[in-house]
Amino acid sequence: MRHEMFSSETFLSICVHWVGWSDDPAVARFGPARRNSTIIHYCTAGAGFYNGHGVRAGQGFIIRPGDWEEYHPDEKNPWTFFWLVISAPDPEQILRFYDEDPETHIFNYNFVSDVRDMQRWVGLHSNARPQGLKNWTLLMRLLDLHLAHEKPAPSPAAGYAEYARSYIEYHASSRVTVADVARKIGVSGPYLYRIFMAAYGCSPRQFLNECRLRRARELLAAGENVTETARAAGYDDPLEFSRFFKKHTGLSPSAYAAQERRGQ
C-alpha cells in the first residue's frame, strides 16, 4: 500500500510538500532519473538498493535536486520506507542533521520504531485535507530524534561490512567470490577490503576461506566423501578443493577425515 499527505504551506521558510510511506514493491522504486526535489527516505523494514548500494532497516538515503537516482526493493526481502519531500532556501540547514556517507548519501538512524509510528499516523490521516503544519511537525520531530541520539549509530561502512559478512556466510557453499560480494553491495573491492578489515580484523577473502574450511571440516568429520564436501565448500573440482584444504590445514581431506575417525 501507499499512504501520503500533501501540503503547499510554508513554515519558517520550510515546506514539507509530501510525507508518505509504502510497503508495495511496485511503488517503492524509482528511476534511473533526476528530480528537482530534496527527498529524505527512511527504510523501516526489509532492504533495498539506492544507486546500487544496499540499504536496510535503520538506514536511509538523501536525494538532492538534480541528483541521479535509482532505487528499488530487494527481491527477497522488499523494503518499507517513509519519505519526505521538502523545499527550503538552504536545504543543507536541514540535511546537516544527517550523518550521511559523503560517497553514497546513505545515513544510519536508531529510532526505527518512532518512524514506524509516524507511518501509522500518516496511514490514518492520508485522506484528510492538506496537513501543512502536521507535515512540518513530522520533520521537526525527526530532526529532534536525530539530535536526541547523541551517540551516533555505526557508520554506513559498518553496515556494508556486516552485510558482506552475512552474505559470505550464506553463500560460502557456492562459487561466490569477493568480487561478487563487492558488486552485490555496490562498492569497490579495495573499499570492501578496508571496511571489512576495520570491522573484523581480517580480509573478506580470509573470512570466506574460514567459512569454507569450517564447513569442510564438519562434513569430513561426519564421514562425508571428498567430492560432496568439495561441492558444499564451493568447489566443483575435488582436486582444486584438496589443494585449498591442504594449503590451509596441512592435511589432505582424506588424511583429515582419517585423523578425525581415529580421534573418535
N, C-alpha and C positions, 0 to 999 in steps of 0.2 A: 504494500500500500504506500501511498504518498500523501503527506499532510503538509500544508503550507499556510502562512499568514502573510499578507501583503500590506505595505504602507508606503506613503509618499511624504509623510510628515517628518520634519527635521527638528531635532532637539540638540542644543549646544553644538550646532553645525554638523551633527552626525545623523544620517538617515540609514536606518536598517530596513532596506527595501523588502527583503524576504527573509523569513525564518521557516525552515522546513526540515522534514526528515523522511527517509524512505527505507524500507527493507525489501523493496521489489528490485531484483537484479536487472530487470528491463529498464528501470528508471535510474538506478544508482550507477550510471555510467555516462560518459560524455567524451566527445572528441574522436580523433585529434582535431583541435581547432583553437582559436583565440577568442576571448571575450573581453569586453571593456568594463569589467567589474572587479571589485575586490571581494573575494569569496573565501570564507573560512569553513572548512569541513572538520567535523569530529567523528571518528569511527567509534561506534559504541558497541558493536558486536561483529563477530566474523572477521573477515580480512578482504583485502583488495589490493589494487595497484594504482599508483599515481605516477605517470610518466615512467613506467617500468619499475618503480621502486615499491617494495612491499609495504603495506600499511595494515595494521591490526588494531583491535580494540585497545583504547588507551593511547592512540596516536591520531594525528590529524594532519591536514596539509593546507597550505595557504596559496591562493591564486591571486596574482596582481593583474591589473589591467594590461592587456597585451601579452601576457604570458602564454606560451604554447602549452596546452594542457590535453591530457588524455588520461581518463581513469575508468576503471571497470572492476567489478567484484571478482573475488577468487571463485572459480567454478565450483569447487567442492565445499567451500565454506564462505558463501557470499556475505558481504558486509551489510550492516545497517549504519547509515550515517546521518548526522544532524548538520545542517548548514545555515550560514547567514550570508546574505548579500548586502554589503554596506557601501556607502559613499561618504566621504569626508574631505575637507580641504587638504588635510595631510593624513592619509590612512596609516602612515608609519607611526603616528602617535598612538594608534590602537594596536598595531601589529608588534610594537616593541614589547608588549606583554608576553609575546610568544617566543619561547627559546627555540626557534626553528633552526634546522640544519641549513646552513647557507647554500649548500650544493643542491639539496633535494627539496627544500622548503617544507619538510615534514617536522612536526613537533610532537612531543610526548606530553601527556597530562594524566593526572592520577585522581580524577574525580568523575569516573565513568558513570557512577550511579546518579550523580547530580544531573549530568547531561541527559541520562535516560528519563529522569523526572521531567525535564524540560520537554522531551519528546512527547511524553504522555500528555502534558499540558497543552502542547500545540495540537495534538490529535483531538483533544476535547474542544478546542476553540477555533479550529481551522475554518469552520463555516461561518464564523461570526463576522461582523463588519470589520473594516480595516483596523488593525490594532497597533497604531503607530507608537504610542508610549510604551505599550507592553513589549513590542519588539525591541525597542531601545533598552528597556529594563532587562530583558534577557541578555543582551550584550553586556550591559554593566555587571550583571550577576556573573557572567563568565569571566570577565576581567578581574572581578573581585576574587573568584576562585583561583585564578592563576596567581594572584598576589598572595592569597592566604597560604598557599603551599610553598613556603619559603624554601624548603628543601627540594631542589629540583629533581624531577624524575630522571631516570637514566637517559643518556643521550640517544638520539636515533641510531648512532653507530652501535650502541649496546643492543638495541633491538634487532639490528641486522645480524649481529653476531649470534644472538640467541636463536633467531630464525634459521641461520645457517647450521647451527649445531643440531637443531631438531630435524632439519631437512636431511642432513647427513646420516643421523641415527636411523631415520625412517627408510632411507634409500640405500643404505650401505650394502645391502644384498643385491643391488642391481649394478649395472655398469656405469653408475654415476661418476663423474669426475669433478674436481674442484672448479674447473671452468664452467661446468654445468650449474653448479651451485651459485656461482657468481652471476651467471646470466639469469637464473631464476629470481634472484633477489634484485637484480638490476644495478649491480655495482661492478667495478673493475676488479680483476684478480689481485693486483697489488693492494687495493683498498681493503678487500676482504681479508687478505693476509694480515694487514696491520691491525684491523679491529678485532680479528679472531685471536691474534697473539695477545693483544691488550686485555681481552676478556678472559681467556682461558690458559694463557701461558704456553700454548702450542699452536702449530700451524693447522689450517684446515686439512692439509694432506696427512699430517701426523694423526689427527683425530679420526679421519676416515680409515686409516690403516689400523688404528686401535680398535675401532668398531668391527672391522672385518676379522681381525685376529681373534677378538673376543668371541665372535660368533663361531669361527672355525674351531677354536679350542673346545667350545661347548659341544659341538657336533661330533668332533673326533673322540672326545671323552665318552660320548654317549654311544659310540660304536658305528657312526655313520661312515660310509665309504668316502674315499677321497674325491671322486667325481661329483657326488651330490654336495659334499662340503664345499667344493670349489664354487659350484653354482650359487650356493647360499651365501658365499663370501664375495660375490660379484665377479667371478671369473668363469668364463665359458671354457677356457683351456686348462685342464688339470695340471699340465706341466708348468704353465705360467704361474698358476696358484702355488704349486710346490716350491718354485723358486722364491716367490714372495714370502711364503711361510718360513722357509729355511733361513732366508736373509734376516728375518726379524726375530726368530726364536732359536736359531742354531740347530734345529732339528727338522727333518723332513716330516710331512704329515703322517706318514705311516710309522716312523720312529716315535713321534709324539704320541700317537694312538697306542702303540705297544707299551710305552712308558706309563701311560695312564692306566692301562689294564693291569700292569704289574703292581701299581700302587693301590689297586682296589682290594 
